[in-house]
């Protein structure tokens, strides 16, 4: 995880993206923020070129939320089907 100042900066810069992802994936904004900051930190730790980190992070968050939503949908349906 990055420091609180960096987390705040990321969230401020990407608030619209986070809100759009939350709406698109039917997920709470707070959950998307949490995943976004974590994934950004993971990608930034090894990135040599940081120009596309926000785009890569958005794509990764979309994949994670899709997987979570799929698991939740399966758990809610009878017999997991």
N, C-alpha and C positions, 0 to 999 in steps of 0.2 A: 504494500500500500504506500502511496505517496504521503507527504506530510499534509496537514490540514489546510495550509495555505494553497498548496498546489491542487488539492482536491476541490477547494472552493473556486479556484481559477478555472479548472476544467469544467465544473458544473455550470459556472456562469457563461463560459464560451459556448457550451453545447446544450444549453437549456432547451432550446427549440427542438434540436435533434432528439433529446431525451423525451420530451413531451410527445413528439410525433411517433417515436418508437413505442412509447407506453400506449398510445391510442391504437396504433396499428396492431400491436400484439395483445391488447386487452389486459394490460398489466399495470399495477400501481406505479406511479412516477417514482416513488421512493425506492422500489425494488429495481427499477431500470437504472436509477442513479447509482445505486450500490454496485450493480453488475458493471456499469459503464466505468466507474472509477477503478474497480478492481482489474478489469480487462485492460484499461488504458495503462495502468501501472505494469501489468505483466508484459504488454507489448513494448512499452517504453524502456523497460529494463535491458532489452537486448537489441533495440533498434539502432542501426547506424544512421539511417535517414529518417528523420522524424516528421517530414512533410505530410505524410499520409496517415499518421497515427489515428486521427479522429475518424477518418473514413474506415480504416481497418477495424477500429474499435466498434464503430456502429454496426458493421457487418457481423463481427463476432457476437455482439450483444443480441442481434436479431436471431442468429443461429441458436444461441443459448436459450433465449426466451421461447423460440419455436420448439426446442426439445422439452423444455419445462411444460409448456402448454400441451404438448402431445402426451406427455406422461400424465398430466392432470386429467386430460380428457379420457384417457384409457382407464384411469383409476375410478372415474365417475360412472363410466358405462357398465351395464350389467355384464358380468362374466369377462370383463376386459376386452369386449369386442366392439 
